Amino acid sequence: MTLRSVLKSTAPSIARYSGIAVTLARRYSGPGIIFVLHSVGHSFFPDELLSCPLPVLENALSWFKRNSIRVVSLDEAVSRLEASATDQFCVITFDDGFADNLTHALPLMERYEAPFTVYVANGMLTGEIDAWWLGLVKLIRIRDHLEFPELGLRFDCAAPLSKKQTFNRVRAIIEANWEAALGPIRATISANGIDPPALARAIGLSTEQLQQLADSPFVTIGAHGVRHINLARASADEVEEEMAASRRLLQDIIGREVNHFAYAFGACGPREAQIAKRLGFRTAVTLQHGTLFSQHANHLHELPREPLDRTDTPSSLRCKLAGIYRAYYSTFGEPVAHL
């Protein structure tokens, strides 16, 4: 284990028991928080944020219940923000539209009477999604050595830890230079016989499963785009079409309104937020760190979310609710996360 991973795993406990969390919470903790998950499968994923084991989610739900933190729907969260309510609450959301959101997450959430939102990328149903990250995950899982000659990169990734590190490094390279890096990485994925759209179809919701999920009184279906593209890098016309088409197609499938949107990759600027608002979405969520404050009632199309993942413990959950992660990632900047 590296020094960095040790510090990362112990920092929440240090913050909690040293009193740092209490001090920062006075400034950075709002009454609510939105958590984001993806799959709740049990397989090993080099991308730890992509898969949260079901027992981790259950432990979190149990902890929320013991600490009187109510799990509410997105619509109730908005009502609470607009009313400047002070009782502590959280919202649970799932991105992309994995089949295990129905088969694994729904029974657990129903048992805890916990509402949740699933943001569905239509391409998970149809195969239109450019799920390069799923291809990258599989590539790293099956290979002990990786090379991207066009980028001058080589990775040794035989052990689980090195596979996680490789995924994080490659993802950081893509985020830093999207146009130049993504093409060669896609080419390497394809050269290894990996078909990302097929992977998405295999683990994504079917149309029938989506209908079943939407029929639960605990579930809100939200839109997540058609192709799961980085909207901040798309033209305004593409952004509007992705948002509008995703909503339209989902409404046709589930037979009810879709009022909430999640930006793919959390990629959002003022332009995307304005388009989401103009199209009539009630809320739209990002991947900015932070808790919810009453001021967010005026910024409903740029709401922050914190990940809920396999590394979470009561200490890290308490720190997220206290806004510690917002303080860290904003370098102790503005507590209210918005664009």
Secondary structure, 3 states (H helix, E strand, C coil): CCHHHHHHHHHHHHHHHHCHHHHHHHHHCCCEEEEEECECCCCCCCCCCCECCHHHHHHHHHHHHHCCCEECCHHHHHHHHHCCCCCCEEEEEEEECECHHHHHHHHHHHHCCCCEEEEECHHHHHCCCCCHHHHHHHHHHHCCEEEEHHHCEEEECCCHHHHHHHHHHHHHHHHHCHHHHHHHHHHHHHHCCCCHHHHHHHHECCHHHHHHHHHCCCEEEEECCCCCCCHHHCCHHHHHHHHHHHHHHHHHHHCCCCCEEECHHHCCCHHHHHHHHHCCCCEEECCCCCCECHHHHHCCCCECCEECCCCCCHHHHHHHHCCHHHHHHCCCCCCCCCC
